């Protein structure tokens, strides 16, 4: 729950309750997991092509 973005804030601009667990949803979770896998794939390809 530390850092990052919230999907919404209260009318006074404060962050929601720490127990609300609203920092992710079905779209952002899938996007971030997919992005992490693509970045990992790119890094592994780069490492495989590197000369020892």
C-alpha positions in Angstrom: 0.0 0.0 0.0 3.0 2.3 0.0 3.7 4.7 -2.9 2.1 4.6 -6.3 -1.2 6.0 -7.6 -4.7 5.8 -6.3 -7.6 5.2 -8.6 -9.5 8.1 -6.8 -9.1 10.5 -3.9 -11.7 11.9 -1.5 -13.3 15.2 -2.3 -10.9 17.0 0.0 -7.9 15.5 -2.0 -6.8 13.0 0.7 -6.1 9.4 -0.1 -8.7 6.8 0.8 -8.4 4.6 3.9 -5.3 2.3 4.0 -7.7 -0.6 4.3 -9.6 0.3 1.1 -7.1 -1.6 -1.1 -8.1 0.4 -4.2 -4.7 0.8 -5.8 -5.4 -1.7 -8.5 -8.2 -3.0 -10.6 -8.7 -5.7 -13.3 -7.3 -3.4 -16.0 -4.2 -2.0 -14.2 -3.3 -5.3 -12.7 -3.3 -7.1 -16.1 -1.4 -4.2 -17.7 1.3 -4.2 -15.1 1.7 -8.0 -15.1 1.9 -8.1 -18.9 4.4 -5.2 -18.9 6.6 -7.0 -16.3 6.6 -10.1 -18.4 7.5 -8.3 -21.6 10.3 -6.4 -19.8 11.6 -9.7 -18.4 11.5 -11.3 -21.8 13.5 -8.4 -23.4 16.1 -8.5 -20.6 16.5 -12.3 -21.0 16.9 -11.9 -24.8 19.5 -9.2 -24.2 21.5 -11.3 -21.7 21.3 -14.4 -24.1 22.9 -12.3 -26.9 25.6 -10.8 -24.7 29.1 -12.2 -25.2 30.8 -13.6 -22.0 
